[in-house]
Amino acid sequence: MDFVTRPEQKIPAREYDVVVAGAGTGGVFAARAAARGGAKTVLIERKGYVGGIAVEGGCGLHSFFNLWKPFNVEKRMVVRGIPEEFIQRLYQAGGCSGHNDTIMRPEYDGDTLCVDVEQYKFVALEMLREAGVQVLLNTWAVDVVKEGQRIAGIIAESHQGCEAVLGKVFIDATGYGDVSARAGAKYSEPNDYPVVNSMGVGGVDIDRYYAFLRDRGVLFEYGLGPRSGRTSQIIRVDGAWEKLDPALGKAVKDLGMSAVTTTIHDNYFMFIKINFKMAVSPSNRDALADAEFELRRRQRAALDIIRQTIPGAANAFIARTAPSITIRRARCVECDYDISLDEILNGAHYPDEVFSYGFHDSAPRLQIKGGKTYGLPYRTMLVKGLDNLFAIGMMITSDHEAHMSTRNTVSCMAMGQASGTAAALCVKQGLGGIRDLPYVKLYDALKLGNVWFDAELPYKAVLGGI
Ligand SMILES: Cc1cc2nc3c(=O)[nH]c(=O)nc-3n(C[C@H](O)[C@H](O)[C@H](O)COP(=O)(O)OP(=O)(O)OC[C@H]3O[C@@H](n4cnc5c(N)ncnc54)[C@H](O)[C@@H]3O)c2cc1C
């Protein structure tokens, strides 16, 4: 490979208190929380909209609740605060199903929360603008300016050119860990998941899809909720296609096509996921380009199968695809603490926890015991070796099985509120680093922000058992 040397360049600089990179699932809530905490906040997003994988990849937002059904315990909404405020607002706008129970597979989730991805993008952006967050869309965070162990600024590129976005506290919410990597943080690239391009499919009938799977005895999960203005409609369906017939099962498996779908509209499947396992980590640009092509090829083949197999889908069409591949993880950034599977399954709580969470994506094989919750410690979001950088979302938690809990959307949203609240407090108090923040101050601010602590342990532990 040849190299060139870039000449030194004088570029314009803007100054903020809190700089959030990545306006995805977690970043939106980080920026909103930081602005609400009184910090002058900027949010840098490479695409032309906000929402990230919550609007590109998934099926339902997992999960605001503990796993109450299999353990026959009280149903508790354990994630609240800004994420729940947003869901209520999205619901009012007709952009989600609200919270509904899943049926037939209670050991897995319990809550079916389906979103309209386009409404999500708009309502989230509206919420950020109202909060006074400066949202830099179509702007890449490409590098950092460092002063010792501190980040002084992010170098951002847009059609307008290159500029420095200076700040006091930084939050890496890029999913890929781009800011952490550029800042010299240690990271690994486990490459332990397939990458995905999910498509929205029009010209289909979810009632007929449900009946088809049910009548053949391969339906294993569905959810009821509002759809196109009527209540108690089918809004989520999942089934075992591989049991329909071996050849079809093989074709679907070879395409990495998932049978689960959700919707809140008639004649539309909001997500059909197509998976592809790359040979290398998705941070590899050239391999990613090949994967983008392969997934679009698979989407066309999957559409043919849908047309031929699902009753009423003969004229189905691809109505939407993700603008680029979605990942379940790329870099895993080293932070001060790395929560383990054992702690998650046993419902551990900590003296510095920032929210409670009760969902694991591998249920029923792995569940948080007794329908309990665990707490996410503040330390898990502090990038090792850097004084003023948080990492949030899918890029924390190294163990694959533990990550299968912390990476879920609602957990990422809650990390957003926690990191944004902490960042604003650090600025307000003029602290030298994010490790200097007294936990009690953060706890009080999170409580004020309506964050739910499922175990009252933290406050008491810090104050010596008062
Ligand atoms: C296909 C798929 C299906 C899933 N299904 C579910 C599900 O059903 N339920 C569930 O709860 N979870 C699901 N998950 C997991 C969950 O959606 C993700 O783990 C979570 O959304 C990740 O959030 P995040 O904030 O870390 O990243 P993201 O939501 O990806 O946000 C990162 C943002 O940063 C931006 N960005 C990246 N690099 C830069 C840069 N250098 N400069 C500026 N901006 C940048 C991106 O454009 C993006 O907007 C799924 C994941 C995938 C991939």
The ligand as an SDF file (V2000), in Angstrom:
LIG
                    3D

 53 58  0  0  0  0  0  0  0  0999 V2000
  -30.4690   -6.7980   12.4940 C   0  0  0  0  0  0  0  0  0  0  0  0
  -30.5720   -6.4810   13.9390 C   0  0  0  0  0  0  0  0  0  0  0  0
  -31.7170   -6.8180   14.6160 C   0  0  0  0  0  0  0  0  0  0  0  0
  -31.8490   -6.4980   15.9520 C   0  0  0  0  0  0  0  0  0  0  0  0
  -33.0300   -6.7960   16.5880 N   0  0  0  0  0  0  0  0  0  0  0  0
  -33.2440   -6.3100   17.8190 C   0  0  0  0  0  0  0  0  0  0  0  0
  -34.5280   -6.4190   18.4190 C   0  0  0  0  0  0  0  0  0  0  0  0
  -35.4560   -6.9950   17.8380 O   0  0  0  0  0  0  0  0  0  0  0  0
  -34.7080   -5.8760   19.6430 N   0  0  0  0  0  0  0  0  0  0  0  0
  -33.7020   -5.2310   20.3060 C   0  0  0  0  0  0  0  0  0  0  0  0
  -33.9510   -4.7190   21.3990 O   0  0  0  0  0  0  0  0  0  0  0  0
  -32.4640   -5.1390   19.7790 N   0  0  0  0  0  0  0  0  0  0  0  0
  -32.2160   -5.6490   18.5430 C   0  0  0  0  0  0  0  0  0  0  0  0
  -30.9780   -5.5340   17.9690 N   0  0  0  0  0  0  0  0  0  0  0  0
  -29.8810   -4.9350   18.7510 C   0  0  0  0  0  0  0  0  0  0  0  0
  -29.9790   -3.4340   18.8180 C   0  0  0  0  0  0  0  0  0  0  0  0
  -30.7940   -2.9420   17.7750 O   0  0  0  0  0  0  0  0  0  0  0  0
  -28.5940   -2.7590   18.7320 C   0  0  0  0  0  0  0  0  0  0  0  0
  -27.6650   -3.4070   19.5520 O   0  0  0  0  0  0  0  0  0  0  0  0
  -28.6900   -1.3080   19.1870 C   0  0  0  0  0  0  0  0  0  0  0  0
  -29.6940   -0.6610   18.4500 O   0  0  0  0  0  0  0  0  0  0  0  0
  -27.3550   -0.6160   19.0430 C   0  0  0  0  0  0  0  0  0  0  0  0
  -27.4750    0.7260   19.4010 O   0  0  0  0  0  0  0  0  0  0  0  0
  -26.2130    1.6850   19.3440 P   0  0  0  0  0  0  0  0  0  0  0  0
  -26.6600    3.0130   19.8490 O   0  0  0  0  0  0  0  0  0  0  0  0
  -25.0460    1.0340   19.9970 O   0  0  0  0  0  0  0  0  0  0  0  0
  -25.8250    1.7780   17.7940 O   0  0  0  0  0  0  0  0  0  0  0  0
  -26.6460    2.3630   16.5560 P   0  0  0  0  0  0  0  0  0  0  0  0
  -28.0980    2.3480   16.7920 O   0  0  0  0  0  0  0  0  0  0  0  0
  -26.1160    1.6730   15.3580 O   0  0  0  0  0  0  0  0  0  0  0  0
  -26.1750    3.8700   16.5040 O   0  0  0  0  0  0  0  0  0  0  0  0
  -24.9180    4.2640   16.0000 C   0  0  0  0  0  0  0  0  0  0  0  0
  -25.0960    5.5520   15.2070 C   0  0  0  0  0  0  0  0  0  0  0  0
  -23.8220    6.1240   14.9620 O   0  0  0  0  0  0  0  0  0  0  0  0
  -23.7530    6.5530   13.6130 C   0  0  0  0  0  0  0  0  0  0  0  0
  -22.3260    6.5330   13.2730 N   0  0  0  0  0  0  0  0  0  0  0  0
  -21.5110    5.4660   13.1750 C   0  0  0  0  0  0  0  0  0  0  0  0
  -20.2570    5.8490   12.9350 N   0  0  0  0  0  0  0  0  0  0  0  0
  -20.2770    7.2040   12.8860 C   0  0  0  0  0  0  0  0  0  0  0  0
  -19.2760    8.1780   12.6980 C   0  0  0  0  0  0  0  0  0  0  0  0
  -17.9950    7.8590   12.5400 N   0  0  0  0  0  0  0  0  0  0  0  0
  -19.6430    9.4840   12.7020 N   0  0  0  0  0  0  0  0  0  0  0  0
  -20.9400    9.8410   12.8800 C   0  0  0  0  0  0  0  0  0  0  0  0
  -21.9360    8.9430   13.0690 N   0  0  0  0  0  0  0  0  0  0  0  0
  -21.5970    7.6440   13.1010 C   0  0  0  0  0  0  0  0  0  0  0  0
  -24.6110    5.5370   12.8700 C   0  0  0  0  0  0  0  0  0  0  0  0
  -25.0430    6.0380   11.6270 O   0  0  0  0  0  0  0  0  0  0  0  0
  -25.7510    5.3180   13.8580 C   0  0  0  0  0  0  0  0  0  0  0  0
  -26.7980    6.2330   13.6740 O   0  0  0  0  0  0  0  0  0  0  0  0
  -30.7950   -5.8500   16.6320 C   0  0  0  0  0  0  0  0  0  0  0  0
  -29.6110   -5.5280   15.9470 C   0  0  0  0  0  0  0  0  0  0  0  0
  -29.5000   -5.8350   14.6020 C   0  0  0  0  0  0  0  0  0  0  0  0
  -28.2540   -5.4770   13.8710 C   0  0  0  0  0  0  0  0  0  0  0  0
  1  2  1  0
  2  3  1  0
  2 52  2  0
  3  4  2  0
  4  5  1  0
  4 50  1  0
  5  6  2  0
  6  7  1  0
  6 13  1  0
  7  8  2  0
  7  9  1  0
  9 10  1  0
 10 11  2  0
 10 12  1  0
 12 13  2  0
 13 14  1  0
 14 15  1  0
 14 50  1  0
 15 16  1  0
 16 17  1  0
 16 18  1  0
 18 19  1  0
 18 20  1  0
 20 21  1  0
 20 22  1  0
 22 23  1  0
 23 24  1  0
 24 25  2  0
 24 26  1  0
 24 27  1  0
 27 28  1  0
 28 29  2  0
 28 30  1  0
 28 31  1  0
 31 32  1  0
 32 33  1  0
 33 34  1  0
 33 48  1  0
 34 35  1  0
 35 36  1  0
 35 46  1  0
 36 37  1  0
 36 45  1  0
 37 38  2  0
 38 39  1  0
 39 40  1  0
 39 45  2  0
 40 41  1  0
 40 42  2  0
 42 43  1  0
 43 44  2  0
 44 45  1  0
 46 47  1  0
 46 48  1  0
 48 49  1  0
 50 51  2  0
 51 52  1  0
 52 53  1  0
M  END
$$$$
